[in-house]
């Protein structure tokens, strides 16, 4: 059984090898024939290829051109960002008026894009119109507010100028009042200064007078004290002299009592003059008192009656 299997396997390999060889021979033959055919038709293929390439390039150029024209519609949306309402309205009219001709197989696409762009631009225009209207209203409101503010500022400025003028007038009046008040106050101050100067002078004079009077009084008191002390001293000296004279008189009286009457009288007169001469500054009353004392002593001494 094994041998049969081996024989069958060998036969299969042999057949396969024959088939491989035939296939390789067939492939080589086909390549040879194909090469002969290619060499025969190659110039025509090159010409066809050139035509085909040109056609393809034409189609590509056409597609690019159509894409560019269609993109032109779409670019209008971008261009609208820098436009005002009037410019955008003109562009919408131009786009909407485009008939979309010569788009060939893409005419429907171009028309659709154009219509979509027109609708979008109209929407932008409406929004822009609303925005411009709002801006206009805002600008109008701002102008009105600015006008009202300017009018208010003008009114306030006029009021300020009027108040400033009134204040200036009041300041001038007040300055005049202050000047008059200052002048009056100056006059009052001058009068008060003069009065004070007079009062000070009078006070100084009074003080000087009081000082002089006080000094005079002190001097007078000192003089009186000196006179009193001098008088007391004189009195003491007079009393001492009177005592001496009294002693002498008593002695003379005793002697006179033994002498003639004429001698006694002379002695009496001499004593009296001595009493008067010893103190000439003594007042009359004091002299009288002293004489009375001397006379009494004489009477006692002489036993005489005058």
CORHUPE-V555031 format. One record per residue. RES is the residue in three letters. PSI is psi as a letter, one per 40 degrees, with the letter a starting at -180 (999 if undefined). Layout:
BEGIN
[[RES;PSI] [RES;PSI]]
END
This chain:
BEGIN
[[UNK;d] [UNK;d] [UNK;d] [UNK;d] [UNK;d] [UNK;d] [UNK;d] [UNK;d] [UNK;d] [UNK;d] [UNK;d] [UNK;d] [UNK;d] [UNK;d] [UNK;d] [UNK;d] [UNK;d] [UNK;d] [UNK;d] [UNK;d] [UNK;d] [UNK;d] [UNK;d] [UNK;d] [UNK;d] [UNK;d] [UNK;d] [UNK;d] [UNK;d] [UNK;d] [UNK;d] [UNK;d] [UNK;d] [UNK;d] [UNK;d] [UNK;d] [UNK;d] [UNK;d] [UNK;d] [UNK;d] [UNK;e] [UNK;d] [UNK;d] [UNK;d] [UNK;d] [UNK;d] [UNK;d] [UNK;d] [UNK;d] [UNK;d] [UNK;d] [UNK;d] [UNK;d] [UNK;d] [UNK;d] [UNK;d] [UNK;d] [UNK;d] [UNK;d] [UNK;d] [UNK;d] [UNK;d] [UNK;d] [UNK;d] [UNK;d] [UNK;d] [UNK;d] [UNK;d] [UNK;d] [UNK;d] [UNK;d] [UNK;d] [UNK;d] [UNK;d] [UNK;d] [UNK;d] [UNK;d] [UNK;d] [UNK;d] [UNK;e] [UNK;d] [UNK;e] [UNK;i] [UNK;a] [UNK;d] [UNK;d] [UNK;d] [UNK;d] [UNK;d] [UNK;d] [UNK;d] [UNK;d] [UNK;d] [UNK;d] [UNK;d] [UNK;d] [UNK;e] [UNK;h] [UNK;e] [UNK;f] [UNK;i] [UNK;f] [UNK;e] [UNK;b] [UNK;e] [UNK;f] [UNK;d] [UNK;d] [UNK;d] [UNK;d] [UNK;d] [UNK;d] [UNK;d] [UNK;d] [UNK;d] [UNK;d] [UNK;d] [UNK;d] [UNK;d] [UNK;d] [UNK;d] [UNK;d] [UNK;d] [UNK;d] [UNK;d] [UNK;d] [UNK;d] [UNK;d] [UNK;d] [UNK;d] [UNK;d] [UNK;d] [UNK;d] [UNK;d] [UNK;d] [UNK;d] [UNK;d] [UNK;d] [UNK;d] [UNK;d] [UNK;d] [UNK;d] [UNK;d] [UNK;d] [UNK;d] [UNK;d] [UNK;d] [UNK;d] [UNK;d] [UNK;d] [UNK;d] [UNK;d] [UNK;d] [UNK;d] [UNK;d] [UNK;d] [UNK;d] [UNK;d] [UNK;d] [UNK;d] [UNK;d] [UNK;d] [UNK;d] [UNK;d] [UNK;d] [UNK;d] [UNK;d] [UNK;d] [UNK;d] [UNK;d] [UNK;d] [UNK;d] [UNK;d] [UNK;d] [UNK;d] [UNK;d] [UNK;d] [UNK;d] [UNK;d] [UNK;d] [UNK;d] [UNK;d] [UNK;d] [UNK;d] [UNK;d] [UNK;d] [UNK;d] [UNK;d] [UNK;d] [UNK;d] [UNK;d] [UNK;d] [UNK;d] [UNK;d] [UNK;d] [UNK;d] [UNK;d] [UNK;d] [UNK;d] [UNK;d] [UNK;d] [UNK;d] [UNK;d] [UNK;d] [UNK;d] [UNK;d] [UNK;d] [UNK;d] [UNK;d] [UNK;d] [UNK;d] [UNK;d] [UNK;d] [UNK;d] [UNK;d] [UNK;d] [UNK;d] [UNK;d] [UNK;d] [UNK;d] [UNK;d] [UNK;d] [UNK;d] [UNK;d] [UNK;d] [UNK;d] [UNK;d] [UNK;d] [UNK;d] [UNK;d] [UNK;d] [UNK;d] [UNK;d] [UNK;d] [UNK;d] [UNK;d] [UNK;d] [UNK;d] [UNK;d] [UNK;d] [UNK;d] [UNK;d] [UNK;d] [UNK;d] [UNK;d] [UNK;d] [UNK;d] [UNK;d] [UNK;d] [UNK;d] [UNK;d] [UNK;d] [UNK;d] [UNK;d] [UNK;d] [UNK;d] [UNK;d] [UNK;e] [UNK;i] [UNK;i] [UNK;d] [UNK;d] [UNK;d] [UNK;d] [UNK;d] [UNK;d] [UNK;d] [UNK;d] [UNK;d] [UNK;d] [UNK;d] [UNK;d] [UNK;d] [UNK;d] [UNK;d] [UNK;d] [UNK;d] [UNK;d] [UNK;g] [UNK;e] [UNK;e] [UNK;i] [UNK;i] [UNK;d] [UNK;d] [UNK;d] [UNK;d] [UNK;d] [UNK;d] [UNK;d] [UNK;d] [UNK;d] [UNK;d] [UNK;d] [UNK;d] [UNK;d] [UNK;d] [UNK;d] [UNK;d] [UNK;d] [UNK;d] [UNK;e] [UNK;f] [UNK;i] [UNK;h] [UNK;999]]
END
